[in-house]
Amino acid sequence: MISVIVVSLNTKDDFIKTINSILSQTKKVEIIVVDGESKDGTIEEIKKISKYLNKIIVEKDEGIYFAMNKGIRMASSEWVYFLNSGDIFFENTTVENIMNTLIKNREADVVIGNSLVKKKKYLVKSPRTEMNNNTVSSCFSHQSTFVKKDLLKQYTFNTKYKFASDFDFYLKLFKFNKKFCYVDQFISINKYGGISDINRIKVYLEFKNVIFTRNYNFFNISKINGLIFINFLKKIIKLILPTSLIEKIVYIFDRKNKC
């Protein structure tokens, strides 16, 4: 029912953590690993656990979206989910819980839950949770999103973007009136410090390019379900403001708005 795609490149320790999280789930999924010819021992780890993996691709690529598209082409389940190296499922019953949710929402094209980001300072952005010393959430990341395989194969990720192709992809779906469904479930705990976290200005510029040069009318976008639109705006804001200020703003904002 669910294909989980793990993209890796020289992230051996993080890769092991992610795979262990998938294998510990109470419900099995199709596991697809796409590695860009790692040199740090990741490939050796892949070989050790190959019997638990459904499909493996080890070859050079030109970036994360190239790798994600490769994984999509290999997927055979109805739903596709991406879990980056270093990211883990929220708990070992996450897949089982989300499977039940997907069954109840078969008419949806995209199902979105909550994700948490591990940082030195921690803040939970979900309005139904409180601040604690372990997590800070990040709404509408691909680690909290399940997408129908057929849509991913139809549109794919635009590989001309290095940071904003997932943003571009979801806006395409909005433009073509695909159905998004939000569920108040925690899906993943994500590692902070990825390429988008350390290239905020470049990411912001790509987001701007997606909105204003690919025929996405900003006011048409505003017709999107309020929840999703707000989360997109928050994601853009995160790219240009200092993290400490973001945490304060998000906490205040999310106490008033359902994420």
C-alpha positions as CSV (number, residue, x, y, z in Angstrom):
1,M,0.0,0.0,0.0
2,I,2.9,2.4,0.8
3,S,6.3,2.6,-1.0
4,V,8.9,4.3,1.2
5,I,11.8,5.9,-0.7
6,V,15.1,6.6,1.0
7,V,17.6,8.7,-0.8
8,S,21.2,8.6,0.5
9,L,24.7,10.0,-0.3
10,N,27.5,9.6,2.1
11,T,25.2,9.4,5.2
12,K,26.0,6.0,6.5
13,D,25.1,6.5,10.2
14,D,22.0,8.5,9.3
15,F,21.0,5.9,6.7
16,I,21.2,3.1,9.3
17,K,19.0,5.0,11.7
18,T,16.4,5.6,9.0
19,I,16.3,2.0,7.8
20,N,16.0,0.7,11.3
21,S,13.1,3.0,11.9
22,I,11.4,1.6,8.8
23,L,12.1,-2.0,9.7
24,S,10.8,-1.5,13.2
25,Q,7.3,-0.6,11.9
26,T,4.4,-2.9,12.9
27,K,3.2,-2.9,9.2
28,K,5.5,-3.7,6.3
29,V,6.1,-1.3,3.4
30,E,7.9,-1.5,0.1
31,I,11.4,-0.1,0.8
32,I,13.2,1.5,-2.1
33,V,16.8,2.8,-1.6
34,V,18.4,5.2,-4.0
35,D,22.1,5.8,-3.3
36,G,24.3,8.2,-5.3
37,E,27.4,6.0,-5.1
38,S,28.4,6.8,-1.5
39,K,32.0,6.5,-0.5
40,D,31.6,6.4,3.2
41,G,30.5,2.8,3.7
42,T,26.8,3.4,3.0
43,I,26.8,0.9,0.1
44,E,28.3,-1.8,2.3
45,E,25.5,-1.2,4.8
46,I,23.0,-1.5,1.9
47,K,24.5,-4.8,0.9
48,K,24.3,-6.1,4.5
49,I,20.5,-5.5,4.7
50,S,19.7,-6.0,1.0
51,K,17.3,-8.9,1.9
52,Y,15.1,-6.5,3.7
53,L,15.0,-4.0,0.9
54,N,12.6,-4.4,-2.0
55,K,14.5,-2.3,-4.6
56,I,18.0,-0.8,-4.7
57,I,19.5,1.7,-7.0
58,V,23.2,2.6,-6.6
59,E,24.4,5.0,-9.3
60,K,25.5,8.6,-9.6
61,D,22.8,11.3,-10.1
62,E,22.7,15.1,-10.4
63,G,20.9,15.9,-7.1
64,I,18.2,14.8,-4.7
65,Y,15.3,15.3,-7.1
66,F,16.9,13.2,-9.7
67,A,17.2,10.5,-7.1
68,M,13.6,10.9,-5.9
69,N,12.4,10.6,-9.5
70,K,14.3,7.3,-9.8
71,G,12.7,6.0,-6.7
72,I,9.2,7.0,-8.0
73,R,9.8,5.0,-11.2
74,M,10.5,1.9,-9.1
75,A,7.5,2.3,-6.8
76,S,4.7,-0.2,-7.1
77,S,2.4,0.7,-4.2
78,E,-0.6,3.0,-4.4
79,W,1.0,5.6,-2.1
80,V,4.6,7.0,-2.1
81,Y,6.4,8.5,0.9
82,F,9.9,9.9,1.2
83,L,12.1,9.5,4.3
84,N,15.5,11.2,4.1
85,S,18.6,9.7,5.6
86,G,18.7,10.8,9.3
87,D,14.9,11.1,9.5
88,I,12.8,8.5,11.3
89,F,9.2,7.6,11.8
90,F,7.5,9.2,14.9
91,E,6.9,5.8,16.5
92,N,6.8,2.1,15.4
93,T,3.1,2.2,14.8
94,T,3.2,5.2,12.5
95,V,2.8,3.2,9.3
96,E,0.0,1.1,10.7
97,N,-1.8,4.3,11.8
98,I,-1.4,6.1,8.6
99,M,-2.5,3.1,6.6
100,N,-5.8,3.2,8.4
101,T,-6.0,6.9,7.6
102,L,-5.3,6.4,3.9
103,I,-8.0,3.7,3.7
104,K,-10.5,6.2,5.2
105,N,-9.4,8.9,2.8
106,R,-9.1,7.1,-0.5
107,E,-10.6,10.0,-2.4
108,A,-7.6,12.2,-1.4
109,D,-4.6,12.6,-3.7
110,V,-2.3,13.9,-1.0
111,V,-2.5,13.2,2.7
112,I,-0.5,15.5,5.0
113,G,0.4,14.9,8.7
114,N,2.7,16.6,11.1
115,S,6.5,16.3,11.3
116,L,9.0,17.2,14.0
117,V,12.5,18.6,13.5
118,K,15.3,17.9,16.0
119,K,17.3,20.9,16.9
120,K,19.3,22.3,19.8
121,K,16.3,24.3,20.9
122,Y,13.0,22.5,20.5
123,L,9.5,23.8,19.9
124,V,6.4,21.9,18.8
125,K,4.6,23.9,16.1
126,S,1.4,21.8,16.2
127,P,-1.3,23.8,18.0
128,R,-2.4,20.7,19.8
129,T,0.9,20.2,21.5
130,E,3.0,22.1,24.0
131,M,6.6,23.2,23.9
132,N,9.0,20.6,25.1
133,N,12.7,19.9,25.1
134,N,12.9,17.4,22.3
135,T,11.3,18.7,19.1
136,V,10.3,21.5,16.8
137,S,7.8,20.7,14.1
138,S,7.9,21.5,10.4
139,C,4.5,21.4,8.6
140,F,4.1,20.2,5.1
141,S,7.5,18.7,4.6
142,H,7.7,15.7,2.3
143,Q,8.5,13.6,5.4
144,S,5.0,14.2,6.6
145,T,3.3,13.8,3.2
146,F,1.9,10.8,1.3
147,V,1.2,11.2,-2.4
148,K,-0.6,8.9,-4.9
149,K,2.0,7.2,-7.0
150,D,0.2,7.9,-10.2
151,L,0.4,11.7,-9.6
152,L,4.1,11.5,-8.9
153,K,4.7,9.5,-12.1
154,Q,2.6,11.9,-14.1
155,Y,4.2,15.1,-13.0
156,T,7.5,14.1,-11.4
157,F,9.9,16.5,-9.7
158,N,11.3,19.3,-11.9
159,T,15.1,18.7,-11.7
160,K,16.0,22.2,-12.8
161,Y,15.4,23.2,-9.1
162,K,17.8,22.2,-6.4
163,F,15.7,23.2,-3.4
164,A,12.1,24.0,-4.4
165,S,11.0,21.2,-6.7
166,D,8.7,19.7,-4.1
167,F,7.1,23.1,-3.6
168,D,6.7,23.3,-7.4
169,F,5.2,19.9,-7.5
170,Y,2.5,20.6,-4.9
171,L,1.6,23.9,-6.6
172,K,1.0,21.9,-9.8
173,L,-1.4,19.7,-7.9
174,F,-3.2,22.7,-6.5
175,K,-3.4,24.2,-9.9
176,F,-5.1,21.0,-11.2
177,N,-7.5,20.9,-8.3
178,K,-6.1,17.7,-6.7
179,K,-7.5,16.9,-3.3
180,F,-5.4,17.5,-0.2
181,C,-6.3,16.0,3.1
182,Y,-4.7,17.0,6.5
183,V,-4.7,14.6,9.4
184,D,-3.6,15.5,12.9
185,Q,-1.1,12.7,13.2
186,F,2.7,12.9,13.8
187,I,4.5,11.1,11.0
188,S,8.2,11.7,11.4
189,I,11.1,13.2,13.3
190,N,13.4,14.9,10.9
191,K,17.1,15.8,11.2
192,Y,17.8,19.5,11.1
193,G,20.7,20.7,8.9
194,G,19.7,19.5,5.5
195,I,20.6,21.4,2.3
196,S,17.5,23.6,2.5
197,D,18.3,24.5,6.1
198,I,21.8,25.9,5.3
199,N,20.9,27.6,2.0
200,R,18.0,29.8,3.1
201,I,18.5,32.7,0.6
202,K,19.0,30.3,-2.4
203,V,15.9,28.4,-1.4
204,Y,13.9,31.6,-1.0
205,L,14.9,32.7,-4.5
206,E,13.9,29.4,-6.0
207,F,10.5,29.6,-4.2
208,K,10.0,33.0,-5.6
209,N,10.9,31.7,-9.1
210,V,8.4,28.9,-8.8
211,I,5.6,31.3,-7.9
212,F,6.2,34.1,-10.3
213,T,7.8,32.6,-13.4
214,R,5.9,29.3,-13.8
215,N,2.4,30.8,-14.3
216,Y,1.2,30.3,-10.8
217,N,-1.0,33.2,-10.1
218,F,-0.5,34.2,-6.5
219,F,-4.1,35.1,-6.0
220,N,-5.3,31.8,-7.4
221,I,-2.9,30.1,-5.0
222,S,-4.7,32.0,-2.2
223,K,-7.8,29.9,-3.0
224,I,-6.0,26.9,-1.7
225,N,-7.3,25.3,1.5
226,G,-6.4,27.9,4.1
227,L,-4.4,25.4,6.2
228,I,-2.1,24.4,3.3
229,F,-1.6,28.0,2.1
230,I,-0.7,29.2,5.6
231,N,1.9,26.4,5.9
232,F,3.4,27.4,2.5
233,L,3.8,31.0,3.7
234,K,5.3,29.8,7.0
235,K,7.8,27.7,5.0
236,I,8.9,30.6,3.0
237,I,9.2,32.8,6.1
238,K,11.4,30.2,7.7
239,L,13.9,30.5,4.8
240,I,14.7,34.2,5.4
241,L,14.4,34.8,9.2
242,P,16.8,33.8,12.0
243,T,15.8,30.5,13.6
244,S,15.5,32.0,17.1
245,L,13.0,34.5,15.8
246,I,11.1,31.9,13.8
247,E,10.6,29.7,16.9
248,K,9.0,32.6,18.8
249,I,6.8,33.6,15.9
250,V,5.7,30.1,15.1
251,Y,4.8,29.3,18.7
252,I,2.5,32.4,18.9
253,F,1.1,31.8,15.4
254,D,0.3,28.1,15.9
255,R,-1.5,28.7,19.1
256,K,-4.1,30.4,17.0
257,N,-4.0,28.4,13.8
258,K,-4.4,24.7,13.2
259,C,-1.4,23.3,11.5
